[in-house]
Amino acid sequence: MATTNLSKRPATTLRCENIKATIWQNVSENGLFYATTFSRPFKDQSGAWRNGTSFGLNDLEAHLNVAFEAKEWMTAHTLKR
């Protein structure tokens, strides 16, 4: 099943503390759907901002909260269609 991202821009980005949930709208043979990615912004040794995808113990509570918010957002926007 092939999927296509409808836009290079996310549908929305949610944040809780230092954790981001980026929600993307995609289309497949079965129609539109949403998917999310999680990241943790950080500065590398040169001072440039990067997005990490591993989470430490202190990140997990925020990760749980933003995952719940993402689920609620995706459910609400899926039901609207």
Secondary structure, DSSP 8 states (H G I E B T S, - for coil): ---EES-SS-SEEEEETTEEEEEEEEEETTEEEEEEEEEEEEE-TTS-EEEE----GGGHHHHHHHHHHHHHHHHHHHHT-
